[in-house]
Amino acid sequence: MSFAQLTAMKAWMVAHRAGQPIEYHTCDAVLTLWLLGWMGAPAFIVLDAPWAVIGCVALFFTPSAYLRLRRSLHLKGRLRCDWLDAVRHPARA
């Protein structure tokens, strides 16, 4: 997932926060986990904790995994995901 796609997703969430508060908070949680991965990896490298570095590297992929999960659920008709178009075409968002 590119930075432009992350930005488009967050912009859509902020614009629709009142009508979709659970989506907004879920997006914040996903981005928080992603940021924890980026901030935690250098710290755990310095602290020589390889098990924690592996966990942080896994968190790097949280937004992409979330996007794939939501897209899959949307295509199966189990969950409506209005913000997928904004992520697909970030310049239009």
URLINKA-V118781 format. One record per pair of residues at least 12 apart in sequence whose ideal C-beta (glycine too) atoms are under 6 Angstrom apart, sorted by the first residue. I is the first residue (numbers start at 1). J is the second residue. If there is no record, write none. Layout:
# URLINKA-V118781
i=I j=J
i=I j=J
This chain:
# URLINKA-V118781
i=1 j=63
i=1 j=64
i=1 j=67
i=4 j=90
i=5 j=87
i=5 j=90
i=6 j=63
i=8 j=86
i=8 j=87
i=8 j=90
i=8 j=93
i=9 j=83
i=9 j=87
i=11 j=93
i=12 j=83
i=12 j=86
i=13 j=27
i=30 j=62
i=30 j=63
i=30 j=66
i=33 j=59
i=33 j=62
i=34 j=62
i=34 j=63
i=36 j=59
i=37 j=56
i=37 j=59
i=37 j=60
i=40 j=56
i=41 j=53
i=41 j=56
